[in-house]
Amino acid sequence: MPSYIFGRNAITEALLSGKKIEKIFCQYGIDASALASLKKHAKQAHVPLALMEKRKFQALERSICRRYGYAQGVIALVQELPILTVHELIEYSFTIADNPLLVALDNITDPQNLGAIARSAECAGFAGILLPETKSAPLSGAAIKASAGALHHIRVARTSSLRTALEDCKNAGFQVIGLDAHATHEYSKQLQTDKLAYEPIVLVIGSEGVGIHPSIRRICTHTLAIPLCGNVPSLNASVAAGIVMFEIVRQRQSSSHL
C-alpha cells in the first residue's frame, strides 16, 4: 500500500537507499540547488519528479503533514517501510555484528521521538528497532522526516507483545537494558563495571512521562539511570536514548584501542 513521506533529507535518503518511490512532487519555486540535487538523485533512481503550483502543493502538504511540520517543498509517494518479525530482526542483527545492538520502544507514541531515536540508533550502528503494535507512534512521513531518512536504513520489527519479544532476545543472548529514572545504577559506570557495552544489547526506552512499563522492567536484565542535576525530573526520550547509545559506542571503541 502506498504512503507519503516528506522533507528533503528524508526523500534524498530514500532515493539513496533504493527505497521504492513512485513519484516525487516538488513545489514550484523552491531553492534551486535543493531541486537540482533531488532531480539528480531521482534521475539516477529512475523516479519521475513533477513540479506543482504553490497553492496545489500547499493543499497536498496540509493533508499529509498536518501538525508535524512542513514538507520543505518536497513530497514523495512511496511504498510502506518493510516490517520484520522479531525473529527475523534477531537473525539479521547477528549477520552484521557479533555483538549486535537493538533498541526497543515502550509507549513512545510521538512520531518526532520515534524518528529522532531511529536517527540516533542508525548513526550509532544499531541493527534495528523493536516496536509494539499498540501504544506506538506510526511509521509515518512525520517519523521518517524526523529521522532525517534513517528509517530507510535501519530494520524495524513490530510485535504484538513487547514482553515476549524481549524474552526472545534474552534467549538469543541479548542483555536487555532498560532506562529507568528510578534505577540505582548510573548508566556509564554500570555499563563499564559489568562490561555490558561489549555484549549483545537491547536498549529499552520508555516515554519520559511514564517510563517503561513494570512488566517490561521485570524482563530487563539491568536497569540504568542517567543522573540529572537540574530541576526538571526527566529527559526527552530521544535525548536519553542518544546519550546511552553513544556511551555504549564510546566504551566499545575505547576497548578496541587497548
N, C-alpha and C positions, 0 to 999 in steps of 0.2 A: 504493500500500500504506500503511495507516495506521500511525502510531507514536505514542509518548507523549513529551510534554515536561512539565517540572515547574518549580516556582518561581514566585512571584508576579510578579516583574518580567518573566520570560520569557513568561509567559502573557498578561500585560497588553499587552506589546509585540506579541505575536502577534495579539491582538484588534485593536489599533490599526493594524497594518499590513495588515489584511484577510486574514490567513492563514486558510485553510480549517480550521476547528476543528469536529469532530463533536460533542464533549461535554466539559464541564468537571466534574471531581469535586472537591468540597471536603470536608475533614474537619469533621465537626460540632464546634462549639466553638472554631473559630479566631477570631482577632481580628475583632471586629465591623466595624471601619472598613475593614479589608482585604477582608472579604467583601462589604461594601456597594459598594466600588469595583469589584470583579470582577463583581458582579451587574449593576451599571450598564453596564459595557462589554460584558458578554455579552448583555444585553438589546438594546443598540444594534446588536450584530452578529448578532442572532437565533440565538444559540448557547445550547442548553439547559445548565443548571447544576444538578447534583444534589448534595445533602448525603449524606455517607456516615458511618455509625457509626465511631467512632475505631478499633476493632480491625480492621474490614474495610479501612479506608483504610490503616492501617499495614501490613497484609499486601500490599496493592497497591503501596505505597511501597517495601517491601523487594524486591519482584520487579522493579521498574522502576529504582529509583535505585541499588541495590546499594552499591558503595563510593564513589559520587560524591556523598555528602552526603544531604540530606533534602529533601523536596518543599515545605516551608513550608506544608503543609496543602492544597496545590493541585496537581492533575494534570490534564492535558488530552489527549484523544485527537485527533490531528491528521493531516493528510496530510503526507507527507515533503516536505522542502525541495526546491524546484525546482533542478535542476543544469543549468548551461550547458556548451556546448563551449568550448574555448579561443577559437576564432574569434568565437563569439557574445559572449564576455566582452570581447574586444578591441573589437569593433564597438560594444557597449553603452558601454564606457568613454569612447569619443570622442563619444558623444552627450551626455554630461553635463559634459565639460570638454575644453578644447583641449589641455591637458597633464595627462592623467589619471594617477591613482596606483593601482597594484595591489600586492598582497603575495602572494608565493609561499612555501609552507611545505615545507621539505625535512626529512623524518624527524621531524616533530612528531607524536608518537603519543599524547600525553596530551590527553584532551578538555578538561581545565581550561586548558591552554596554548592550544589551538585557540580555545576560547571567549574567553579573555582577549585574544588577538591580534585576533580578529574585533571585539571591543568597541572596542579602541583604533583599529582601522582605520576602523570606521564613524564613530566620533567625530571622526577626523581627516579625514574626507571622501574616503577611498579608495573606488574604484568597485567593487572586488571582490577575491576571494581565489582563488588557484590552488592546488589540492590534487592530489597524486599519488594514483592509485588504490590503490597499495600503500604500506606503511610510513607510514600517515597515520591520525590519530585519526578515528573515525567522527563523522558529523554527528548525534550522539545527543542525548537530552534533557540529559545532563550538559554537553555542549558548549554547547547553547543556553542552559542556566541560567547557565553561567559567562560567557557573552557578554552577560548581562542582556537577552536578547532581540535583540541586534544582528544575529544571524544571520537574523532575519526581514527585515532592512532592507538587507542587503548581498548582492550577487550572488556566487555560488560556482560555479566551474568545476572539473571533475575531468579529469585527463589520464592516459593510460597511460604517458606519457613526459614527465616534467617538463623534461628537457633539450630535447626537441623543442618543447615549449610555450614555453620561454624563447627559443628561436631564432625562433619565430613572432612573439613580442613584439618582439624586436630588429628583425626585418624590417618590423614595423609602426611603427617609430620610437621604441621604448622604450629608455631606458637600463636595463640590468639591474645592479642594485647588490646585491652580496652582503655580509652582515655576517660578518666573519671575524676572530676574535680575534688571528690572526697577520698581519693586513694591516698594511702600513707607513703607511697614510694614516689620519689621525684624522677621524672622520665629519663633524663640524661644519665643520672647516676645509676639507676637500676638497669638501664639498657647495657651499661658498661659492666656493672658488677656481676650480673648474671650472664654476660656475653650474649644477650638476646639479639643484638644487632646482626649477629653472624648466622642466625637461624632463619629458616623459612618463617615468614611473619604474615599474619592477617591483622591489620590495624583497624580497630573498630571505633568509628566516630559517631557520637550521638549529637542531638540538637543541643545548642547552647542553653536553651531554656529547661529542658528535661534531662538531658544526658542520655546515657544508654539505659535500656530497659533492664530492670532487675533480673529477669530471666536470661537476658543476654550477658549481663555482668557475671552470672554464675557459670557461664560457659567459658569465660576468659581464663586463660592460664595465668595472666598477670593483669593488674590494673595499675595505671600510672597517672600521675598528675603533673600538670605544668604549674609551677609556683607563680603566683601573682603578687605584685607589690602595690597595686593601686586600690581604689575604692570599688571599681566595677567588679562584680563577682565572677564573671566568666568571659572567655574569649569567643569571638565568632568561630563557628565550627570549622570553616575553611582555613582560618588562620591557625587554629590549634593543630589541625591536620598537617598543614605545611611545616610547622615547627618540628613536629616529631618525625615526619617523613625525612626531612633533610638532616636531622640528627642521626637517624639510622644510617643514611648515606655517608655522613661525615665519619661516623665511627667505623664503618666498613672500609672507607678509603684510608683512614688513618692506620688501620691494621694491615692493609696491603703494603704500606710503606715501611713496616717494621722489619 
